[in-house]
C-alpha cells in the first residue's frame, strides 16, 4: 500500500453514519452461534428457562415453585399440577477493537475512504446495533500510543458516547502516527483480550498487517479466548480484515495517483516501522507482491478457521449497506 497523506477523519456522529442507514440498523441485532449467560434482561432469547412473556414448555410442579405459574386449566384436565416455562431473554456482551495504527491511516482514494475511517464507521454501526438491542458493549481502539478503551455500557442513551469515543480516540493520536511505530496488532489483541472478562462476542477490525514472522497469528490466538492459557472466558470471534483496493490491486495505484506509472526506481518506507529501502518496481515485482499477498491472506484465513474465528475480508470501496445487510449477516455477526 502507498500512503497518500492523512485521512479525512469523521468529526461527528453524522460523519460516521447517515441517518437513513441508522434507521435500517434498528431492525438488526447482534448474532451469536453460542448461548451465553447474560447479566441483565435484554432482547435476546436464551435456551435457559426463565420468566419472560414467551411460553416454551410445561413441567410438573415441585414444592417451592411460584404458584403464579401453575396452569390451572391443565389441572382441571389432567388432575395434576404443572407449571408453565418461558424463554428467558438475556443480554449479550459485545467487545469491539478498532485498529487505528499507522498502516490503517492512508487517505483513501477517490472511490474509497481510508481503512481507519471504514473501520470507524463499521464499528459504530455494530455499536449502534448492540446498544439499540440492550446488549452490553465495550470499545477499544489500537492507536500508535497504545490501546484506548471504553468500559461496558448498555442502552441507546450511550450511542452518542460510543460515537464520540471512536472519533476522539483516532483523532487524538493523529499527529503521533508518523513519529511512533507504537504497538502492532499482535500486542493490541493481547492487551484487548487482557481487558475482557466473561464470555460474549469479540470483533477486531484491522488490516491485520504486521512484520511479525507469524503474521497476526500470535494476537489472533487471544481473540477467541481470554488472556492466557488459563482463561475461563470464551467468545464468538470475528476478524474483519479491511484492505484498500490499491493493496489488493496495486495496478490501481497508478490511476489513483493521477495516471502515472507505479513502476520505476522508488524509495519505499514502511509506515509502521519507518524503515526504508531503495528498489526498482517492475511488473514482475508487482506480480510477486500479489502472490505473496494472496498467500498471506490465505494463511490468515486458514489460521482463523482452525481457531473457529470467522474471517471476513472487506474492501474499503464496499458500501456499508452491503457490508452490514449482506456480508456480516451471512457470516452470522448480525441478524
ZIVEN-V834490 format. One record per residue. N is the residue number from 0. RES is the residue in three letters. PHI is phi in whole degrees, 0 to 359 (999 if undefined). Layout:
N|RES|PHI ; N|RES|PHI
This chain:
0|UNK|999 ; 1|UNK|255 ; 2|UNK|286 ; 3|UNK|247 ; 4|UNK|110 ; 5|UNK|288 ; 6|UNK|286 ; 7|UNK|273 ; 8|UNK|277 ; 9|UNK|299 ; 10|UNK|242 ; 11|UNK|215 ; 12|UNK|298 ; 13|UNK|293 ; 14|UNK|290 ; 15|UNK|287 ; 16|UNK|217 ; 17|UNK|287 ; 18|UNK|300 ; 19|UNK|297 ; 20|UNK|284 ; 21|UNK|302 ; 22|UNK|298 ; 23|UNK|290 ; 24|UNK|290 ; 25|UNK|298 ; 26|UNK|273 ; 27|UNK|255 ; 28|UNK|217 ; 29|UNK|288 ; 30|UNK|255 ; 31|UNK|201 ; 32|UNK|274 ; 33|UNK|247 ; 34|UNK|250 ; 35|UNK|249 ; 36|UNK|280 ; 37|UNK|274 ; 38|UNK|269 ; 39|UNK|228 ; 40|UNK|291 ; 41|UNK|232 ; 42|UNK|243 ; 43|UNK|238 ; 44|UNK|285 ; 45|UNK|245 ; 46|UNK|283 ; 47|UNK|290 ; 48|UNK|276 ; 49|UNK|216 ; 50|UNK|227 ; 51|UNK|274 ; 52|UNK|267 ; 53|UNK|260 ; 54|UNK|293 ; 55|UNK|235 ; 56|UNK|193 ; 57|UNK|243 ; 58|UNK|209 ; 59|UNK|295 ; 60|UNK|290 ; 61|UNK|234 ; 62|UNK|307 ; 63|UNK|105 ; 64|UNK|294 ; 65|UNK|293 ; 66|UNK|296 ; 67|UNK|294 ; 68|UNK|258 ; 69|UNK|290 ; 70|UNK|270 ; 71|UNK|289 ; 72|UNK|294 ; 73|UNK|294 ; 74|UNK|298 ; 75|UNK|292 ; 76|UNK|278 ; 77|UNK|254 ; 78|UNK|59 ; 79|UNK|210 ; 80|UNK|274 ; 81|UNK|228 ; 82|UNK|242 ; 83|UNK|278 ; 84|UNK|247 ; 85|UNK|232 ; 86|UNK|288 ; 87|UNK|269 ; 88|UNK|259 ; 89|UNK|229 ; 90|UNK|271 ; 91|UNK|234 ; 92|UNK|274 ; 93|UNK|241 ; 94|UNK|241 ; 95|UNK|240 ; 96|UNK|238 ; 97|UNK|256 ; 98|UNK|276 ; 99|UNK|240 ; 100|UNK|288 ; 101|UNK|301 ; 102|UNK|290 ; 103|UNK|272 ; 104|UNK|254 ; 105|UNK|289 ; 106|UNK|282 ; 107|UNK|79 ; 108|UNK|240 ; 109|UNK|294 ; 110|UNK|246 ; 111|UNK|204 ; 112|UNK|283 ; 113|UNK|293 ; 114|UNK|296 ; 115|UNK|292 ; 116|UNK|291 ; 117|UNK|300 ; 118|UNK|295 ; 119|UNK|301 ; 120|UNK|295 ; 121|UNK|293 ; 122|UNK|295 ; 123|UNK|292 ; 124|UNK|299 ; 125|UNK|294 ; 126|UNK|297 ; 127|UNK|299 ; 128|UNK|297 ; 129|UNK|298 ; 130|UNK|290 ; 131|UNK|295 ; 132|UNK|259 ; 133|UNK|63 ; 134|UNK|271 ; 135|UNK|274 ; 136|UNK|235 ; 137|UNK|231 ; 138|UNK|240 ; 139|UNK|223 ; 140|UNK|231 ; 141|UNK|273 ; 142|UNK|249 ; 143|UNK|301 ; 144|UNK|267 ; 145|UNK|136 ; 146|UNK|256 ; 147|UNK|264 ; 148|UNK|227 ; 149|UNK|236 ; 150|UNK|294 ; 151|UNK|303 ; 152|UNK|218 ; 153|UNK|208 ; 154|UNK|99 ; 155|UNK|297 ; 156|UNK|296 ; 157|UNK|263 ; 158|UNK|298 ; 159|UNK|297 ; 160|UNK|297 ; 161|UNK|296 ; 162|UNK|298 ; 163|UNK|298 ; 164|UNK|296 ; 165|UNK|298 ; 166|UNK|287 ; 167|UNK|290 ; 168|UNK|296 ; 169|UNK|281 ; 170|UNK|291 ; 171|UNK|298 ; 172|UNK|263 ; 173|UNK|300 ; 174|UNK|288 ; 175|UNK|275 ; 176|UNK|298 ; 177|UNK|281 ; 178|UNK|269 ; 179|UNK|229 ; 180|UNK|290 ; 181|UNK|65 ; 182|UNK|261 ; 183|UNK|267 ; 184|UNK|294 ; 185|UNK|297 ; 186|UNK|296 ; 187|UNK|297 ; 188|UNK|293 ; 189|UNK|296 ; 190|UNK|293 ; 191|UNK|301 ; 192|UNK|294 ; 193|UNK|296 ; 194|UNK|274 ; 195|UNK|274 ; 196|UNK|211 ; 197|UNK|73 ; 198|UNK|225 ; 199|UNK|154 ; 200|UNK|244 ; 201|UNK|241 ; 202|UNK|227 ; 203|UNK|248 ; 204|UNK|244 ; 205|UNK|200 ; 206|UNK|280 ; 207|UNK|57 ; 208|UNK|267 ; 209|UNK|204 ; 210|UNK|281 ; 211|UNK|302 ; 212|UNK|307 ; 213|UNK|265 ; 214|UNK|64 ; 215|UNK|273 ; 216|UNK|298 ; 217|UNK|300 ; 218|UNK|288 ; 219|UNK|295 ; 220|UNK|302 ; 221|UNK|276 ; 222|UNK|290 ; 223|UNK|271 ; 224|UNK|224 ; 225|UNK|280 ; 226|UNK|276 ; 227|UNK|86 ; 228|UNK|292 ; 229|UNK|268 ; 230|UNK|296 ; 231|UNK|264 ; 232|UNK|278 ; 233|UNK|219 ; 234|UNK|219 ; 235|UNK|285 ; 236|UNK|246 ; 237|UNK|228 ; 238|UNK|250 ; 239|UNK|266 ; 240|UNK|268 ; 241|UNK|255 ; 242|UNK|230 ; 243|UNK|274 ; 244|UNK|303 ; 245|UNK|290 ; 246|UNK|286 ; 247|UNK|281 ; 248|UNK|227 ; 249|UNK|300 ; 250|UNK|298 ; 251|UNK|290 ; 252|UNK|299 ; 253|UNK|297 ; 254|UNK|293 ; 255|UNK|293 ; 256|UNK|266 ; 257|UNK|101 ; 258|UNK|91 ; 259|UNK|285 ; 260|UNK|265 ; 261|UNK|277 ; 262|UNK|275 ; 263|UNK|128 ; 264|UNK|278 ; 265|UNK|226 ; 266|UNK|254 ; 267|UNK|257 ; 268|UNK|240 ; 269|UNK|289 ; 270|UNK|292 ; 271|UNK|278 ; 272|UNK|265 ; 273|UNK|84 ; 274|UNK|288 ; 275|UNK|242 ; 276|UNK|211 ; 277|UNK|271 ; 278|UNK|208 ; 279|UNK|254 ; 280|UNK|274 ; 281|UNK|239 ; 282|UNK|299 ; 283|UNK|295 ; 284|UNK|292 ; 285|UNK|295 ; 286|UNK|298 ; 287|UNK|295 ; 288|UNK|301 ; 289|UNK|295 ; 290|UNK|297 ; 291|UNK|295 ; 292|UNK|295 ; 293|UNK|299 ; 294|UNK|293 ; 295|UNK|298 ; 296|UNK|295 ; 297|UNK|296 ; 298|UNK|296 ; 299|UNK|295 ; 300|UNK|299 ; 301|UNK|294 ; 302|UNK|297 ; 303|UNK|299 ; 304|UNK|298 ; 305|UNK|291 ; 306|UNK|255 ; 307|UNK|60 ; 308|UNK|256 ; 309|UNK|282 ; 310|UNK|260 ; 311|UNK|234 ; 312|UNK|268 ; 313|UNK|233 ; 314|UNK|266 ; 315|UNK|287 ; 316|UNK|270 ; 317|UNK|283 ; 318|UNK|283 ; 319|UNK|296 ; 320|UNK|301 ; 321|UNK|296 ; 322|UNK|298 ; 323|UNK|276 ; 324|UNK|278 ; 325|UNK|237 ; 326|UNK|299 ; 327|UNK|287 ; 328|UNK|292 ; 329|UNK|296 ; 330|UNK|276 ; 331|UNK|88 ; 332|UNK|288 ; 333|UNK|232 ; 334|UNK|213
